[in-house]
Amino acid sequence: MWRIIRAFHLFDSSLPLGSFNYSFGVEEAYYQGLNVEGFIMSTFKNVIERGDIPIARIAFEDPWRANELSIASKLTRELREATINMGRSLALLNLCDDEFVNAVRRGINGSYPVVVARCCVSMGIDKNTCLAGLAYSELVQMVYAAVRLGALNFLEGQKLITRVLNEVSLEGDFEPFSPVLDVISKKHEEREPKVFMS
């Protein structure tokens, strides 16, 4: 039972990771007039489901390789900084004792999905629960950013979360691909003023 409670804690949206500061492209998609729900669904499928979830799966066995792949897959400065900053923030919470997480605490750049996976290993949270929790936490980060921007209301956001999670797959290979997110992120780096850091 305690492992389930630890998993709830690890994936709680109120965990102070700085995720409140990032929209992962949602802000710029909104300003560019894109369909925000469609953007979130596409980004989830192409970046989280085909990128961060497989990275976390790899990190259960080889966090160093997973971390290298993860950081290299973030093509814009702000997307790299977001995953590194959230990874560092999670490591600094001292929720777990793991060699890789301890190295992040000491100053190496560790991506968020890799630090999450290593915390799960250390905390005895099984792989599927870990991957599902990561999928949920990254999805709600984008949805809540859309709600804060006024692009979606709370009810629309909850319906979107339900729709996306009903179709999530935790089994895909690492093959992230989202040129729309990359272009949007690059434009957002140059936007001033802005609400979010990504």
Protein Blocks (a to p, Z undefined) as FASTA:
>chain_A
ZZmmmmmmmmpckbcghlmmpgghmlmmmmnopafklmmmmmmmmmmmmmmmmmmmmmmm
mmmlmmmmmmmmmmbfklmmmmmmmmmmmmmnopaccfklmmmmnopacdfklmmmmmmm
mnopafklmmmmmmmmmmmmmmmmmmmnopacfklmmmmmmmmmmmgcfkbccdddcfkl
mmmmmmmmmgccdfbfZZ
